[in-house]
């Protein structure tokens, strides 16, 4: 009986695929073909899907693209959907069958006017054009529930992301915090984000056992592929040069948004699709707001600036911070604490190699704080190391335990005295290799004398 049932499902899928194969030709707008090629092309995403299915062993994996378009911003796909498809199409659903190894993307059908205005999605391309972007079958979203009825209408495993999503500038726990605010607000969303999808699937297919695929995804995303590492190296140089140029054009009286604009121009001019996160150009009364995004104030002479900004390139992020005095010279008090911050960062980076743990690297930086008499200021070892980097700036998992090649992590110790409006942060993004750590953002200076010479050098 089960064998006949499986044959029936496969025949239904094949028939529906044939019916919708002859669609009109157009150009896919949101899927970035260059980025897809940089990441290894359709075959690399097929390899990732095969690896995931090998780990879940049985049942079906469902991953969902974002449904709507962003407001006044470029479309950036859901990280997990993108990681396994390389496709950026609003409303798409990826279904992977662990039993057969087959993957199908279900997409909204586009009326001609929609295709004309927004460009074609994968479903609206010809078979030949689709094969350049994906090795999956592609079917209309309208038939998804008909096929899920066959697949999930009996006792089986359905693997979903029961953990929170993440995005370029927010980690999974941060998204969870956003959901908590929705729950707490009397007029917030009852089931924000993908929480409603999870509930509707449970209601429609109660016989299926919902399992969490998030841990498998996170383990894969944590170790970067050679293609991802190549992009991260490019992004490190690109982002560092943007930050460097912005500092070089800084001067007393400049506005925070002018510093942001200089770096942003360089990011965009050199092919970045967007920001890893909104720019932080903190000074004056705002310098102790760690995630200060307004960037509207004018910076006076002798103003201390914390500049935290990086690009999003081919769906891979970066994270860089530099602290400088806008007049090009730290005061003796500022120089003292900048030196402590930089020493702590270097102590941590020195141990970021296999054979050590993140706890050991953290303790090395904490020893610098203890020597400077500020260990009690930071009982928690914030920033050394800080967080992993990848599809999200605050990427999946936390830097704990053994250090592994292929991980990418920030080191961003903070020394601050809010009552004096002082904040010092030197941050780099580090690739863990088989040997010495590779500082991806090294192209922007951080030695004190180099930073001082850089400020205003290209006005």
N, C-alpha and C positions, 0 to 999 in steps of 0.2 A: 504493500500500500504506500509506504513512504517513498519508495523508488518511483512509482507511478506519479505520485504527487509532485516530486521534484522535476520529472520529465514534463509534466503539465505546465509548471511554472516557467521552465526554460523555453518551452514552445510559445507561451503567451508573450514572454519578453521578446523573443526573436521576431514574432509576427508584428508586434507593435513597433519594433525598431525598423523593420522593413517599410512599414506604412509611413513613417516619418523621416525616412532617409533622404528623400528627394526634395530638400528645401532650397530656397533661393539663396544666391550668393550675396555676401555683403562683407563688411570689415568689422571685426570685433573691436569695440572701442575700449573697454575697460581692461581686458587682458593685455598685459604688456609683453609683447613677443620678445623684445630684447632681454627683458628680465628673465623670462622663462628660459631662453637660450643660455643666459649666464648661469642659471641654476642647474643646468644639465639637460634641459629639454624634456619632452614628454616621457622619455624612458627613465629619467631619474625619478620623476614623480610616481611612475609605475613601480619602480624598485621600492620606494617608501611604502606604497600601499601594500605590496607583497610582504614586506617586513612586518608591518603592523598586523596583517592577517595571520601571519605565522605565529605571532605572539598571542592573539586572542583565541586562535585555534578553531573556534566554532561560532556559528551564529552570523549576525549581520552587524556591520558598523554603519552608522548614519552620522554624517556631518553636514552642517548647514552653513551656506553662505549668508552674508547679511541680506536683509530683505529690502531695505530702503536705501535711497541715495543720501549722502551727507548734505548738510546745509552749508553752502558756500565753501566747499572744500573738495579736493580730489577724492575719488572713491578709493578706499583701501580695504581690501578683502579681510574677512575674518581670518585670523592667523592660522588656525588649525585646518580650516577648509583649504586655505591656500597652500599650506605645507604639503598636503597630499594631492593637490591638483595642479597648482600653478595657474589656475583659472581665476579670473575676477569677474563674476557675473552675478548681479543682485538677484536674490530669490532662488538660487540654485541649491540642489540637495545632492550630496554624494552618498550612494548606497554601495557598500562593499560586502560581498558574499564570501565568508571564510571557507565555505564548503567547496565552492567552485573556483575561488580566486578572482572572480569576475567583478568589475566595478562599473557602475552606471551613474552618469550625472543627469539629473532631471532638471529641466529648465523651463521657465515661463515661455509660453508661445507669444511671439511679438506680432501684433498687427502691423501692417505696412507702415502706418504713420509713426508708430513707436520706434520701429527700426530706423526710419528716416531721421528722426529727431535724435535718438540716443545711440544709434549704431547697433549692429547685430550682436546678439549673444551667441554662444556656441551652437545652440540649436538651430539658429537661422543661417548658419554657414553650410556650404556644400560639404559632402563627405570628404573630399580631398582637402579642403581648407581646415576642417575639424581635425583631421589626422595630423596636421602640422602642429596642433596645439595640445592634443590629448589622445591617449590610447584607450580611453574609456568609451563605452557606448554612451550615446546621448539620446534622451527621450523627453517628451513633454511632461511638464510638472503635473498636468491634469490627470495623468495615468498613475501617478505615484501611489496613491492610496489603493488603487486597484491591485497593484503588484505587492504592496505591503500587506494587503489582506491575505494573499497567498503565502507570503513569507513569514508574517508575524501573527497570523491568526491561529496559531497552535503553540504548544510549549516549546520555546526556543530562546536563545539569548539574543538580545538586541543591545549593542554596545553604543552608548551615547556619551557625550561629554557632560557628565553630571557635575563635574567641577565647573568653576566659573570660566568664562571666556577671558581673553586678554586682548590688548590692542597696542599700537605703537608706543603710547605713553602711559599705559597703566597695566600693572600685573594682575594676575588672577585674584589675589586677595583684595586689591584695590577696586576691582570691579565688584567683588562681593560687598565691599563697603558702600559702593554706589547703590547696590540693590537694597542694602539695609536702610539707606536714606529714603528710598522709594517706599519701603514697607512702613517706615515710621511716619511718613507724611500722610495726612488724612486724605489727600487727593492724589497721592502717588500711584504708580502702576501696581496693581495687585500682584502680577507676576512679570517683572521686568526682564528685558533681554530674552534669553532662550529658556527661561524658567517655564514659560507658557508652552513651549514646544514639548518639553519633557512631560508636562502634565497631560497634554492632548494625546501624545503617543500612548501613555499609560491608559487613558480612557478608551481609546479606539482599539487597542490591542492588549487587553488585560491578561491574555494567556502568555505573552512574551515576558521574559525576565529581563528587566532593565539592569545593565551592568555598566560600570564606569570605565570608559576607555582613557580617561585623562592621564592616569599614571603611565600608561604605555606611550602615549603621545609625548609626555614631558620627558621621559627617558630618552626618546629619540631626538627631540629638539635640543636637549641639553648638550649633546656632542655634535659639533658642527661638521657638515660634510666638506670635502675639499672645495667644492664649488662655493659653498657659503663662506668659507674662510677667505677665498679669493675676493669675494665681494666685500667682506668686512675689511680686508686690507685696503681695498680701493676707497671704501667709505671712510676709513681712518685717516687716510691722506687728504681726501676731499674735505672732510669736516674740520680737520686740524688747520688746513690752509684757510678755510673760511673764518675760523676763530682767530687765527693769526692776523689776517688782513684787517679784521674789525678792530683788534687791539692796536694795530699799527696806525689806524686812522683816528684813534681816540684822542681827545684833548679836553681841557677844562671848558665847561660850558656846553659840551655835547649833550644831546638828549639820549636817554636810554634806548629809544626806538631806532636812533640812527646807528648805534652799535649793532643792534639786531639786524637792521637792514643790510649792512655791509656784508655780514656773514651769509644771510639768506640769499643775497644776490649771487654770491659765489657758489652756494649749494645748487641753486636752480640753473645757473649758467653752465654748470658742469654735469648736468644730467640727473641730479637727485629728484626723485618723485615728490618729495615733501620733507617734513621735519620728523625727527625721531620724537620730539616733544616741543611744546612752545618754548621760545627763548626765555631764559631767565637773565635779566640784566638788572641786578639788585644793587642799589646804592642808598646812601643816606638812611632815612627812617625805614626803608624797605629792605635793607641789606640782610636782616635777620629773618626775613620770610623766605624759607628755603625754596618754596615753589612760587616765587613772585613772577607773575606773567604779564602784568599790566604794561610795564616798560614805557611809562609816559613822562617820567620826571627828568628835569635837567640836572646834570651832574656838575657841581661846583668845583672850583680849584681844590686840590688835595683830596677830592672825593675818592673813597675806596669803592671798588666795583667787583662784584662777583658775577662772572659771565659764564653761563652754563647753556650750551647749545650744540646741536649736531644734526646731521642730515639723516634722512630715510632713503636708502638706495637699494633698489631691487628687493624691497620688502625686508631689508636687513638694516638694523639701526646702529647707532653709535652713541657714546656719552662722553662729553669732555667739559671740564670746568677749569677756568683760570681766574685768579684773583690778582688785581693790579690797582695801582694808584693812578688816577686819570692824569695827574701832572708828571708821571714818569719817575717818581721817587717815593718809596715808602718812608714813613717816619720811623724813628728808632723803635718805637713801640710796635708799629705794624711789622717792621722787618723781623723783630724778635719772634712774633707768633707765626709769621709766614714761614720762617725757617723751621719751627717746630712741626708745622703741618707737613711741609715737604719732607722732612726727615722721617716722619711717621709713614708717609706714603712709600718712600723708598724702602724702608725696613720691611714693610708688608710685601711689596713687589718682589723683593729678593728671594722670598721663600715660595713664590708661586710656581712651583715645579713639581712634577711627580716625585713621590717619596715623602712628601710633606702633606699636612692637612691644612684646611682653611683656618682651623683653630690655632695652629702654630703660627701662621702668617699674621693672624689677628693679634696674637699675644706679642709678636715682635713689634708691631706698631704701638700697642698699648704700653709697652715698656718705655717708648719714647715719651708718651704722655706722662707716665709716672716720673720720669727723670725731670720733666718740665714742671711737675707739680700740679698737673691738671687732670690726673687720672680720675678723680672723683667727679669732675665735670661730666665725664662720659662713662658712667658705670656699664652701659651697654656699648659694645664695640661697633658703633655705627660707622660705616664707611670704610672699614679696613678688614676684609674687603666689603664692597657694598652690595652688588647684585649681579646676576648673570645678564648677558646682553645677547640679543638675537633678533627674532621676529618682533619682539617687544623690547623696549629699552630696559624695562624691569622684566626680564625674561623668566621663563618657568624655572621652578625649584629655587632653593636657597643655597648659597655657598657654604656647605658644611661637609665635614668628613674629608676623605682622600681627594687630593687634587688630581684631575684627569686630563690628559691631552685632548684637545678639541673643545674644551670649555672656554668660554669668553666671559670675563668678569671685570667689574670696575674696582678701582681702589680710590676712595674719595674721603679721606679723613677730614673732619671738620673741627676747627678751633674757633669758638666764637664767645663774645662777651656782649650780650644784648644791651646791657645798661650803658655800654660805650659805643654802640652801633658798630661793632667790629665783627667781622665774619671772614674766615679764611678757609678756602677749599681748593685743593689742587686735585683734579680728577683725571684719570686716564682709563682707557679701556684696554684690557690685557688679554692676549691669546695665550692659552696654556699649550705648550709644545712638549716634545719629548725631552727637551733640554731647558735652556734658559727661557724665561717669559719674554714674549714679544709685545712691546708696547705699540699698539696699533695707532695711537694718537700722538706719537712722539714728535711729529713735525711742527707742533706748536710749542715754543719754549716754555720751560717752567723754572729753570734756575733763576734766582732772584735778580742777578745783574742782567741776565738776558731779557727777562720780562721788563725790567725798567728801561732798557735801551729800546725795546720794541715799541713801547707806548709812544704814539705820535710820530713815529719814524717815517710814515708814508702819508703825511697830511697833504 
